[in-house]
Amino acid sequence: MITTHFTLPASEIPTQWYNVLPDLPTPLAPPLHPGTRKPATPADFLPIFSEPILEQEMSPERWINIPAEVRQILSLWRPTPLLRAIRLEQALGTPAHIYYKFEGASPAGSHKPNSAVPQAYFNKQAGIKRLATETGAGQWGSSLALACKLFGIECVVYMVKISFTQKPYRKMLMNTWGATVHASPSPNTNYGRKVLAEDPTCNGSLGIAISEAIEDTVTHANTKYALGSVLNHVCLHQTVIGQEAIKQMALAGEYPDVVIGCVGGGSNFAGIALPFIHRKLHGDKKERAVRCVGVEPDICASLTKGEFRYDFGDTAEMTPLMMMYTLGHTYMPPKIHAGGLRYHGMSPIVSHLYKHGLMEAVSYPQTAVFEAAMQFAQTEGIIPAPESSHAVRAAIDEALAAKKTGDKKVILFNLSGHGLLDMASYDAYLSGHLNDS
């Protein structure tokens, strides 16, 4: 019998996060103050982020210790399993070996708690009583709601309105863990009211929700902002995924030729890929040859269709400007079901890797993505989230390419969340109502 599960004991949960900044070929361009357009200082960020978070955001250290209290909570679901998709391989008739890291094993059903837990912990250590945030599909919002409940912090979430409507069970999950959830744009902030006055039927965007969450932060006492993707400290926290995957691939006796993750803001891809990027830069011949591929929705494809320039992270121009691939901070994406990928810009780290040729990017329309999700669900049994399904699509295409060439390619992708709270998306696909925008 072929071994399909590769697991690690709790003692193998990483003890450090990997910070890619010291390994980059050139330094990241500094963020710019939104008012002066000059390089932002740590003090400029203090109104929205606590000091411990800022220290991680700007740390020059390659390895940063994970507190014991954080590892203890991570042990509720980590290490997550690595699985070989043998039935999918057989259905495709490919000589390729397909592996996936299943982050849907977390309580919130995605990779997002990997950053929510440390963010809540460090804010608690700093004496913060309340966290405000945004969420697209609800994976980040539900993860932060759980983390805040575990550390006794109030949580307020601005959820993009189209996802608030499409994914009501994620809102209920946040409520179950004690969070207050507002559909964004909301009447609760000046910016939300401004957007609604201009367009009462606005479906919302992550850029708008970020603006509302930041306004909420600076207008409430003892409140800080928590971000679920894009920034360095979030990518840092997610590297537990790739670190575990490297050990698990060793258990399988193989090393990937290609590592794949979906990209919206960048945390998912960064989590699986950055530890492999470290090996790509410092490892042996096999490790240096690994390809890392980010997968985007074609209507929000900042890497493959955007410009590399300074832009705001939000719509109201409240955040510092970051050097990134962007579609423009005023871009309003269509209402695709992969709500977590409906963002106008890309993580500065991921953008930098792409600019310097250390990774590749592809994009797909959502019907092609759901076609792959169905094939995966019907062979492997797990129903992937719409976001994760982008990585499934790319993995299948890599396997089909290997079938044509007869290559025994080793493929690893990040199944960053399950789709059990996204079934309305599957219903739309199965009933023929899912369209490419």
N, C-alpha and C positions, 0 to 999 in steps of 0.2 A: 504493500500500500504506500502511495506517495504521501509524504508528510506535507500537510497544508497549513498547519498552525505553528508559529514560532513565538514563544512567550518568554518573558523575563520575570524573575522574582521582584518583589517590591524593593529589595536591596539594590537593584540595578537602576532605580529611578536616578536620573542624572543629579549630581551634587552641585553642578555649575551650569550657568547659561553661557552660550557662546556668543560673543560680540564680534561681528565681522568687520567693524570699523577699522581696527588696526591692520587688517589684511587687505583692505581695498587698494587697488593699484594707484589711485590718487585720492586725496581727501574729498569727502562730500562738500559741496558748496554750502556755505552757512545759511541758515534761515534768516530772512530779513524781517525787520520790524514792520508791521502793516502801516504805521504812520510815517516813519522817517525813511523807510526803505534802506536802512543801514543794517549791518549784521546784528541780529538779536543777541542779547546777553541772557544768562540764566535769570537775572532779575526780571526781565521782560516776561518770562513765562510763569513767574510765581503767582500771579493772580488766578491762574487756572490749574497749575500742577503743584503738588507738594514737593518739598525739597528732595526726599528720597527718590522720587520718580525722575526728577530732573537730573540727579546724579547719575542714574542709569542711562538716561537719554543721551547724555554727553560723555559717558565714561570712555577713557582711552584704553581700558583694560580688556584683554582678549577673553578672559574667563572671569565670571562674576558669580560668587557663591550664592546658592539658593538657601534661604533660611530654613532651619529644621521645621518650623511651624508650617511653612508653605509646602515642603515635601510631604509632611504628614497628611495634609489635605489632598495633595495630588495623588497620594497612595490609595485614595478611594476608588480611583479608576486607572491609575498608571502603575506600571507600564501598560500601554495599550497593545493589542495583538498585531502582529504582522501575519498576513495570510497570503497563500498562493492561490490565485484564481484558476485552478486547474480545469474546472468545468467551462469557464469562459474560454480558456485556451483551446479546449477540445471543440467547442462550438465554432470557434473561428478557424480551426484547422491550421493553427500557426505553430511553428517550432519555437516561438518566443515563450519565455517564462514570465508570467505577469504576477507581480506581488503588489499588495496594497496594505498601507498602514491605516488601521481602522480607528479613527478618532471619535466615531459615533458612540464609543463605549462610555463616554463621560456622562454624568447626570443630566447635563443640558443637551446631550446628543450631538456635540460638535467639539472642535478643537479650542473654542473660545475660552473655556475656563482656565486653560493654561496661563493666560495673561490676567484674567479677571481675579483669580485668587491672589497672586502677588500684588496686583494693584490695590486691592482692598486691604491686604495686610500692611503694605507700606503706608497707605493713607491712615489706617488705624494707628500705626506707630507714630505718625505725625500729629495725632490728635484731631483728625478730621471726622466730623459727625455725619456728613452727607455727601454723596457722590451724584453728579448729574452726567448723563451720557445720551448718545443717540444709538439707534439700531436700525439696520436695514431689514433683513428677513426675521430678526428677533433672536438669532443665535447669540449675538453678543449681549443684548439686553437681558436675556434670560440667564446667561452665565454670570453677568455682574450682579444680577438680583440674588442669585444663589450665594455668591462670594460675600456680598454685603450682609446677607442674613447670617452667614457663618461668623462674621466678625462684628456684628451688631452695629452696622452703619445703615443709615437711611439711603434709599436708592430711588432716583427719579429718571425715567427713560422717555426720550422723545423718539417714537417709532414712526418711520416713514409711512405716510397715510395709506399708500397702496398696499403695503405689507400688513398694516394694521387691519385692513379689510380682507386681504387674501389669506392671512395666517392667524386667525383668531386664537388658536390654541397656544401659540407662542406668547401672546399677550396674557392668556390665562396662566401660563407657566410663570411668567414674571409676577403676576398678582399673587399666585400661590406662595412664592418666595418673598412676598412682602413689598414688592416694588410698586410705585405709582407710575402708570404708563399713559402718555399723551400721544394722540395721533398728530403727526407733524406734516404740514404746518398747523400750529395750534393757536387758540386765542389766549394762551398763557404768557406769551412774550411779545414784546414790541415788534420784533422781526416777524414772528408768526402772523400777527395781526396785519402787518404790512403786506405780506404775501397773499393772505386771504382776501384782503381788500382789492388787490390787483387781479386775483384769480380765485374766486370762491370754490372752484372745483379742482384746484391744484392737487395732484397725486403725491406731491412731495418728492424729496430726494435726500440722499445722505448729506449733501452740502447744506441744505436747509435745516435738517435735523441737527447737524453739528452747530450751526449758528444759534439755534434755539438753546441747545444744551450749554453752550458757552455763555450766552446771555443769562441763563438761569444761574450758572456758577457765579458770575461776578455780581449778581444782585441778591445773593443769599449768603448769610453768615455761615462760617464753618463748613463751606462747601468747596469741593474741588471737582475738576472735570476728569473723566476717565475715558480713554479712547480705545477702541477695539481693534484697530489696525493702523497701517500707514507709518507711524512713528517708530524710531529705533528701539525704544524700550519694549514695545509690543512684539516686534520681530524677535528681539532678544529672548523674551519669555517663551516664545513658541519653539525655540530650538531644542527643547526636550524631545520633540517628535523625531527630528532627524538623528539626534544622538542615539536614541533607542533603536531606530531603524538600522543604523550602521551595525550595531551589535547583533540585531536579529538577522540581518542579511548574512552575517558571518556564521550564525547558527545554520542557515540554509545552505551554506557553502558556496554562495555566489556573491557577486558585486554588480550593482546595476550599471547598465550601459546608458540608461536614461532615467532621470528623476523628474516627475511631473506633479505640478500642483496648480489648482485654479488660482487666478489672480483678480482681485477687485481693488482692494487697498494694498494687499501684499502679505498679510500676516500668515495666511495658509501656506503659500508658496515658500515664504521665508522659513517657516517652521520645519518643513521637510527638506528644503534644499540647502540652507546655509551651512549646516555641518558637512554636507557633501562638497560645497564650494570651498570650504576650508581644506578638505582633502584634495580637491582639484588644484588648489594653489600650492599645497605643500606635500602632496602624497607621491606614491609611486606612479609608474607609467599607466597602469590600469585606472587608478584613481583620478589622474589628471585628464583622462580621456572622457570622463562622464559628461553627458549632456544634461543640462537642466532646462526644463521647458515650462513656461507659464502659460496658462490657458484662459482666454478672456471671452466674454460674450461679444459678438460682433457689433452690437449697438452701443457698447460701452468699452471699446477697445483702446484704452489710453496708450498702451505700449505700441501696438501695431498701427494705430491711426492718429495718435496724438502728437503733440509737439513737446520737445524737451526744453523747458523754460521755467522761469519762476512763475508760480501761481499760488493763489490762496487755497487753503484746504476746505474752505466753506463758502457759501453763497453770499453771505453778508459782509465778507471781507474783514472778519474779526481775527482770524488766525494769522500767524506769521506767514510770509510767502516762502515756499519751498521749491527747490530745483527738482523738477519731476516731469515725467511724461504726463500730459494733461490734455483733456478735450475742452478745457475752459471751465472755470468755476461756476459759470452761469448755465452750463449745459444741463438740460432737463431730460434724463434718459426715459425711453418708453417703459411701460409697465411690464417688463419681463418678470418671470417667476423667480429667477435667481436674484432675489432682493439684495443679498449680501454683496453682489458684484456690481450694483448700480451706482458706481462712484466715478466721478469725473477725472480723478487723478490717481497716480501710482506712488507707492512708498518711495521716498528718496533713495533708500538702499537698493530696492529692486530696480528702480530706474537707472541707478548708477551701474549696477551689474549688467543691465541690458545695453546701456550706452557703451560699455567697455567690452562687449562680446562674451561675457562670462555666462550668459544664459540666452535662451531663445524664447520667442513668443508666437503663439498661434491664436486665432479667434474662430468661433463657430456661431451660427444662428441657433436659436433655442430648440427648433424642431429636431435638428441633428443631435443636439445634446440629449434630448429626451428619448430619442431613438436608442442611443447608447445606454442610457439609464435603464430602459426597459430590458435590453439584452442582458445587462449586468444583473438586474433583479431576477430575471427568469433563469439565470444560470447559477449565480452565487447566492441568491436568496435575500440578500440585503438590499433594501430600497434606499438608494443614495439621495441626499439632498440635491436640489437643482444646482447649487453652487459646485458641489463635489462632482456632479455629473459631467461638468466640463472636463475635469481630469480624466474621467472614465472614457469620454469620447476620444481624447488624445491618446490614451493608452491603447484603446482598440485600434486606432489608426496606425500607431507604431507597430502593433502586432500584425496587422494586415500587410504593412510594408515589409516586415520580416518574412511573412509568408511568400511574398513575391520573390524575394531574393534568396530564400532558404536560410536566412540568418537565424542563429539561435540567440536572439537578443534577450537580455534581461531587463525587464521594465519594472519600475517601482513608481507607484503613484500614491498620493495622499487622499484617502477617502475621509475627508475632513468632517463629515457629519452625515447622520442618517436622515431620511426624508419622511419619517413617520408623522411629522407635523406639517408636511407639505403635500398631503394627498390631494388637495384641491388642484394642485398643479398637474398631478398625474390624471386626475379626472378630466381636466381640460384637454390634455393630450389624447386620452383614450376616446373622448367624445368628438374629437376633430375640431375643437375650438381653440387650440393653441396655434398661434400664428407667429411668423417671423416679422419683426417690426422693421 
